[in-house]
Amino acid sequence: MNQIKILGLGAGELDQLPLGVYRKIIQAGECFTRTIEHPVISDLAKEGISFQSFDHVYEKHDQFEEVYEEIVETLLDHAANGTIIYTVPGHPMVAEKTVQLLFEKAEKRGIQITVDGGQSFLDPLFQAVAADPIEGFQLLDGTDLKRDEIIITQHMIIGQVYDAFVASEVKLTLMEKLPDDYEVSIVTAAGTSHEKVIKVPLFELDRQMELSNLTSVYVPPIKEEELLYHEFSKLREIIAVLRGPNGCPWDKKQTHESLKKYLIEETYEVIDAIDSGEEGLVGELGDVLLQVLLHSQIGEDEGLFTVDDVIRSISEKMVRRHPHVFGDAIAETAEEVRMNWDQIKALENNQDENLPESFLAGISPSLPQLMQSFEYQKAAAKVGFDWDKVDPAWEKVKEEMNEVEAELLKNEVDHNKLKSELGDLFFSIVNVSRFYRIQPEEAVHTANRKFQQRFSYIEKCVRESGKSFADFSLDELDHFWDEAKAKGL
């Protein structure tokens, strides 16, 4: 029979090895083993058992995936000639990547896999650190630790911390979620007479020299509320409390309608922060996120949707509209990406039976008017209602300027007519900005900010003079303006 018998060596020493596993190893006489660095191996070797380890494979490759692949392929090749024994530390089904790969590949090669386990390292490790896993725990691989998979409110065991390099990677990943001085435990040879538990601040994790293949890192769960403030789940909980029965009266009475103005204000404050060199940008982005969470919580309170639906919606859209990243499409320039985006969006809209017939229907009437003009023109351009070059757009601006001037030169100015002509002028200027891919709302925002800074400088000069504005001529005030301009304001 073509078979691989996988036997777990347990977490400790020979007297802890299950009798059945011991007998199978003795009967076989020779075994493959992932690593010879295990307390049981040396004891069994004294009884005449021969072990062929794969420790040398770790030195051949830079990536653990390559190590595991070579081990598995070697085992499968040998099993093609009959039955072999493969031993691993602990229990074969706990933190053993090679075992998982064997299960994935063996059936296709006509090879049977059986498992007979020793005690995993989990029980003695929990005992070593006096932790109860019923409170919730994670078992993570130190060689492939990902920040976003870490749940800091649960007990955390990080295995496979073989050496200082892995320990350093684990440390850096944990420090993205935890304070640098957060106390963690380095547990070596749990459940054996050589068991050692060392408590160290996180930043010293990779400075311990006794790391080995029997080393795990234990991270206790976070208890302090303040240390959870960077977690999305904590923010969601805070918003739910604010909207809850014992929450804030102001937050509880808000609706989608009442919050609209705050979302607009916070969005513009983000733009201000960006224009001022990103000073305060973190706080302003937080204020926008707050608005998203408040709207999502209102949706949840009304039983309509949750923030999970919001996240799912945008995740699906990002994957769907980036086939060049998440699929087989090709887009090598930003322009090609934009074209793909527009084509996919158009296809999605055509599949929506409830979509109104107008190409302008998808543009929100709540947009600021300059942005709405920009979006209307962009939508019209997509179906060919547009000039090929910017020159005619400039001519249209001049034409509208002449019409405004003609209205102003009349003996009696018709204010309704003037308003209409000025509107046409603004609209035509928006068209020019669209050709140069400049958002008119941003351009006006920049101009407003520039005016505010320069006029503030004029006010400062007037105050420092001890006079009032009435004491200065327009030319003198203009001089202050030119000074502000020269200073880069």
C-alpha positions in Angstrom: 0.0 0.0 0.0 1.2 3.5 -0.8 0.7 5.3 2.5 2.1 8.0 4.7 1.5 7.5 8.4 1.8 10.8 10.1 2.6 10.6 13.8 2.7 13.4 16.4 5.6 13.4 18.8 3.7 15.5 21.3 4.7 18.7 23.0 6.9 17.2 25.6 9.2 14.3 26.4 9.2 10.6 25.8 7.0 9.6 28.8 4.3 11.9 27.5 4.2 10.1 24.1 1.0 8.0 23.6 1.8 4.3 23.8 0.3 3.6 20.4 2.4 6.2 18.7 5.5 4.9 20.5 4.8 1.3 19.3 4.4 2.4 15.7 7.7 4.2 15.7 9.5 1.3 17.4 8.0 -1.1 14.9 9.0 1.0 11.9 12.6 1.3 13.0 13.2 4.3 10.7 11.1 7.5 10.1 11.1 10.7 8.3 10.8 13.7 10.6 10.3 17.4 9.8 12.9 18.5 12.4 15.2 16.6 14.6 15.1 19.4 17.1 12.5 17.8 19.5 13.1 16.2 22.9 11.5 12.9 21.9 13.8 12.4 18.9 17.0 12.1 20.9 15.4 9.6 23.3 14.0 7.5 20.5 17.4 7.6 18.7 18.9 6.0 21.8 16.5 3.1 21.4 17.9 2.5 17.9 15.3 4.4 15.8 16.7 6.1 12.7 15.4 9.5 11.7 15.8 11.2 8.4 15.1 14.9 9.1 14.4 17.8 6.7 16.3 20.4 8.7 18.8 20.9 5.9 15.9 21.9 3.6 15.3 25.0 5.7 18.7 26.2 4.8 18.2 25.8 1.1 15.3 28.2 0.6 14.4 31.8 1.5 10.7 31.2 1.8 9.0 28.7 4.1 6.5 27.9 1.3 9.4 26.5 -0.7 10.6 24.5 2.3 7.2 22.9 2.9 6.8 22.1 -0.8 10.1 20.3 -1.0 9.4 18.3 2.2 6.0 17.2 0.8 7.3 16.3 -2.6 10.0 14.2 -1.1 7.6 12.4 1.2 5.2 11.7 -1.7 8.0 10.3 -3.9 9.1 7.9 -1.2 5.5 6.9 -0.4 5.1 5.9 -4.1 7.2 2.9 -3.3 5.3 1.8 -0.2 4.4 2.9 3.4 6.5 5.5 5.2 6.4 7.1 8.7 6.5 10.9 9.0 6.8 12.4 12.5 6.1 16.0 13.4 6.2 17.9 16.7 3.0 18.2 18.7 -0.2 17.0 17.1 -0.1 16.6 13.2 -3.3 18.7 12.8 -2.1 21.7 14.8 0.2 24.2 13.2 1.7 21.7 10.7 1.7 23.2 7.1 3.3 20.1 5.6 0.5 17.9 6.9 -2.1 20.2 5.2 -0.2 20.1 2.0 0.0 16.3 2.1 -3.7 16.1 2.5 -4.1 18.4 -0.6 -1.8 16.4 -2.8 -1.8 12.8 -1.7 -5.1 11.7 -3.1 -4.1 12.8 -6.7 -1.0 10.6 -6.3 -3.0 7.6 -5.1 -1.4 7.8 -1.6 -3.3 7.3 1.6 -2.7 9.6 4.6 -3.4 8.5 8.2 -2.8 10.6 11.3 -2.1 9.5 14.9 -1.6 12.4 17.2 0.5 13.2 20.2 -0.5 16.0 22.5 -0.4 19.4 20.9 1.6 22.2 22.5 -1.6 24.2 23.2 -2.6 22.6 26.4 0.8 22.9 28.2 1.2 26.4 26.8 -2.1 27.6 28.2 -1.1 26.0 31.5 2.4 27.7 31.4 0.9 31.2 31.0 -2.2 30.5 33.2 -4.7 31.5 30.5 -8.1 30.1 29.9 -8.9 29.7 26.1 -12.6 29.8 26.7 -12.2 33.6 26.7 -11.3 33.4 23.1 -7.9 32.8 21.5 -6.1 32.8 18.2 -3.4 30.4 17.0 -1.3 32.2 14.4 1.8 31.3 12.3 4.8 33.5 13.2 6.2 32.9 9.7 3.1 34.4 8.1 1.7 36.9 10.6 -0.7 39.4 9.1 -1.7 42.6 11.0 -5.3 42.5 9.9 -5.8 39.0 11.1 -4.8 39.9 14.7 -7.6 40.2 17.3 -6.0 42.0 20.2 -9.0 41.4 22.5 -8.3 37.6 22.6 -5.5 35.4 23.9 -3.0 35.1 21.1 -0.5 32.2 20.6 2.0 32.7 17.8 3.8 29.5 16.9 6.8 28.8 14.6 8.9 31.5 16.1 12.1 29.7 15.2 14.7 32.4 15.3 15.5 36.0 15.8 14.5 36.9 12.2 11.0 35.5 12.7 10.8 37.0 16.1 11.7 40.4 14.6 9.0 40.1 12.0 6.4 39.1 14.6 7.5 42.0 16.8 7.2 44.6 14.0 3.7 43.3 13.1 2.5 43.3 16.6 3.8 46.8 17.2 1.4 48.0 14.5 -1.4 47.1 16.9 0.1 47.2 20.4 2.2 49.5 22.5 6.0 49.0 22.1 6.3 48.1 25.8 3.3 45.7 25.9 4.2 42.6 28.0 4.3 39.3 26.1 5.6 35.9 27.1 8.2 33.8 25.2 7.4 30.2 26.0 9.9 27.5 25.1 9.4 23.7 25.4 6.0 24.0 27.1 5.0 20.8 28.9 8.6 19.5 29.3 11.1 19.5 32.1 12.9 22.2 30.1 9.9 24.5 30.0 10.8 28.2 30.2 8.5 31.2 30.3 10.1 34.7 29.9 8.1 37.8 30.1 9.4 40.7 28.1 8.2 44.1 26.7 7.3 43.7 23.0 10.2 45.7 21.7 12.6 43.2 23.2 11.0 40.1 21.6 13.7 39.5 19.1 16.6 40.1 21.6 16.2 36.7 23.3 18.8 34.2 22.2 16.9 31.0 23.3 14.5 31.0 20.4 14.0 27.5 18.8 11.5 25.4 17.0 9.9 24.8 20.4 9.3 28.5 21.0 5.9 30.2 20.9 4.9 33.8 21.8 1.9 34.4 24.0 0.2 37.8 23.8 -2.4 38.4 26.5 -5.7 40.2 25.5 -6.0 43.9 25.7 -8.0 45.1 28.7 -7.5 48.8 28.7 -10.2 50.7 26.7 -7.8 53.3 25.4 -5.6 50.8 23.7 -8.6 49.7 21.6 -9.3 53.2 20.2 -7.5 52.4 16.9 -9.7 49.4 16.3 -12.6 49.8 13.8 -14.8 47.6 15.9 -14.3 49.9 18.9 -15.3 52.9 16.9 -18.4 51.1 15.7 -19.2 50.2 19.3 -18.8 53.8 20.4 -21.2 55.1 17.8 -23.7 52.4 18.7 -23.5 53.5 22.3 -24.0 57.1 21.4 -27.1 56.2 19.4 -28.3 53.7 22.1 -31.0 54.1 24.8 -28.5 55.6 27.3 -26.5 57.5 24.7 -26.2 61.2 23.7 -29.5 63.1 23.1 -27.9 65.0 20.1 -26.7 61.8 18.4 -29.9 59.9 19.1 -32.1 62.5 17.3 -30.0 62.8 14.1 -31.3 61.6 10.8 -29.8 61.2 7.3 -31.3 64.5 6.4 -30.0 66.4 9.5 -26.5 65.1 9.0 -26.1 66.2 5.4 -24.6 69.6 6.1 -22.1 68.1 8.5 -20.8 65.6 5.9 -20.4 68.5 3.4 -18.6 70.6 6.0 -16.3 67.8 7.1 -15.4 67.0 3.5 -14.3 70.5 2.8 -12.3 70.5 6.0 -10.4 67.5 4.6 -9.7 69.5 1.5 -8.5 72.4 3.6 -6.1 70.1 5.5 -4.7 68.8 2.2 -4.3 72.3 0.8 -2.5 73.4 4.0 0.1 70.7 3.6 -1.8 67.8 5.2 -1.6 69.4 8.6 -4.5 68.0 10.7 -5.5 65.6 7.9 -5.7 62.6 10.3 -8.3 64.4 12.5 -10.3 65.6 9.5 -10.4 62.2 7.9 -11.6 60.9 11.2 -14.5 63.4 11.2 -15.5 62.2 7.7 -15.4 58.6 8.9 -17.5 59.6 11.9 -20.2 60.8 9.4 -20.1 57.5 7.6 -20.4 55.5 10.8 -23.3 57.7 12.0 -25.2 57.2 8.8 -24.5 53.5 8.9 -25.7 53.3 12.5 -28.9 55.1 11.6 -29.4 52.5 8.8 -28.8 49.7 11.3 -31.2 51.3 13.8 -33.9 51.4 11.1 -33.2 47.9 10.1 -32.2 48.9 6.6 -28.5 48.3 6.4 -25.3 48.2 8.5 -21.7 49.4 8.0 -20.9 45.8 7.0 -23.2 46.3 4.0 -21.5 49.6 3.2 -18.0 47.9 3.3 -19.2 44.9 1.3 -20.7 47.2 -1.4 -17.5 49.2 -1.9 -15.3 46.1 -1.7 -17.3 44.4 -4.4 -17.2 47.5 -6.5 -13.4 48.0 -6.2 -12.8 44.3 -7.2 -15.3 44.5 -10.0 -14.0 47.7 -11.5 -10.3 46.8 -11.2 -10.2 43.6 -13.4 -6.6 44.6 -14.3 -5.6 44.0 -10.6 -8.1 41.3 -9.5 -8.7 39.6 -12.9 -7.2 39.0 -16.3 -7.7 42.4 -17.9 -4.8 44.6 -18.9 -4.4 48.3 -18.1 -1.0 49.8 -18.0 -1.8 53.5 -17.8 -4.2 55.6 -15.7 -6.1 56.5 -18.9 -6.7 52.9 -19.7 -7.8 52.3 -16.1 -10.3 55.2 -16.4 -11.7 53.8 -19.7 -12.1 50.3 -18.2 -13.9 51.9 -15.2 -16.3 53.8 -17.3 -17.1 50.8 -19.5 -17.7 48.6 -16.5 -19.9 51.3 -14.9 -21.9 51.7 -18.1 -22.4 47.9 -18.3 -23.6 47.8 -14.7 -26.0 50.7 -15.3 -27.4 49.0 -18.5 -28.1 45.9 -16.4 -30.1 47.9 -13.9 -33.7 47.7 -15.0 -34.7 50.7 -12.7 -32.2 53.0 -14.3 -33.9 56.1 -15.8 -33.4 56.8 -19.5 -31.3 60.0 -19.1 -27.6 59.8 -19.1 -27.6 62.5 -16.5 -29.8 60.7 -14.1 -27.0 59.2 -12.1 -25.6 62.6 -11.1 -26.6 63.7 -7.7 -28.6 66.9 -7.5 -27.1 67.5 -4.1 -23.6 68.1 -5.5 -22.2 71.6 -5.3 -23.2 73.4 -8.5 -19.8 73.7 -10.0 -19.2 69.9 -9.5 -22.6 69.2 -10.9 -21.8 71.2 -14.1 -18.5 69.3 -14.4 -20.3 65.9 -14.1 -23.1 66.9 -16.5 -20.5 67.8 -19.1 -18.5 64.7 -18.5 -21.6 62.5 -18.9 -22.5 64.3 -22.1 -19.0 63.9 -23.5 -19.1 60.1 -23.0 -21.9 59.9 -25.6 -20.1 62.3 -28.1 -21.7 65.6 -27.1 -18.4 67.4 -26.8 -15.7 69.3 -28.7 -12.7 67.4 -29.8 -10.3 70.2 -28.7 -10.2 72.8 -26.0 -10.1 75.7 -28.5 -13.8 75.9 -29.2 -14.4 75.7 -25.4 -12.3 78.8 -25.0 -14.2 80.6 -27.8 -17.4 79.8 -25.9 -16.0 81.4 -22.8 -15.2 84.6 -24.8 -18.7 84.5 -26.3 -20.3 84.3 -22.9 -18.1 87.1 -21.6 -19.2 89.3 -24.4 -22.8 88.6 -23.6 -22.3 89.4 -20.0 -20.6 92.7 -21.0 -23.4 93.5 -23.5 -26.0 93.1 -20.7 -24.0 95.3 -18.4 -23.8 98.1 -21.0 -27.5 98.4 -21.3 -29.2 101.5 -19.8 -31.3 99.3 -17.6 -29.7 96.0 -16.6 -32.1 93.1 -16.4 -30.8 91.3 -13.3 -32.5 88.0 -14.2 -30.9 88.2 -17.7 -27.5 89.1 -16.1 -27.8 86.2 -13.7 -28.5 83.8 -16.6 -25.6 85.2 -18.7 -23.2 84.9 -15.7 -24.4 81.3 -15.2 -23.6 80.5 -18.8 -20.2 82.1 -18.3 -19.5 79.9 -15.3 -20.7 76.8 -17.1 -18.4 77.5 -20.0 -15.4 78.0 -17.7 -16.2 74.7 -16.1 -16.0 73.1 -19.5 -12.5 74.5 -20.0 -11.4 73.2 -16.7 -12.8 69.8 -17.6 -10.6 69.7 -20.7 -7.6 70.2 -18.4 -8.9 67.7 -15.9 -9.2 70.3 -13.1 -12.1 70.0 -10.8 -13.6 73.5 -10.8 -14.8 73.2 -7.2 -11.2 72.5 -6.1 -9.9 75.5 -8.2 -12.4 77.8 -6.6 -11.7 76.4 -3.2 -8.0 77.2 -3.8 -8.8 80.7 -4.9 -11.0 81.3 -1.8 -8.2 80.0 0.4 -5.7 82.2 -1.3 -8.0 85.3 -0.9 -8.5 84.5 2.8 -4.8 84.3 3.4 -3.9 87.5 1.6 -6.8 89.5 3.0 -5.9 88.3 6.5 -2.4 89.7 5.8 -4.0 93.0 4.8 -6.0 93.0 8.1 -2.8 92.3 10.0 -1.0 95.2 8.4 -3.9 97.6 9.1 -4.0 96.5 12.8 -0.2 96.9 13.2 -0.5 100.4 11.7 -2.8 101.5 14.5 -5.2 102.9 11.9 -8.5 101.7 10.5 -9.4 100.5 7.0 -11.0 103.9 6.2 -7.6 105.5 6.6 -6.1 103.6 3.7 -6.7 104.1 0.0 -7.4 101.2 -2.3 -3.9 101.6 -3.8 -2.4 101.3 -0.3 -4.4 98.2 0.5 -3.4 96.8 -2.9 0.2 97.3 -1.9 -0.4 95.1 1.2 -2.0 92.5 -1.1 1.1 92.5 -3.4 3.3 92.0 -0.3 1.2 89.0 0.7 1.5 87.7 -2.8 5.3 88.1 -2.8 5.5 86.2 0.5 3.8 83.2 -1.2 0.5 83.6 0.5 
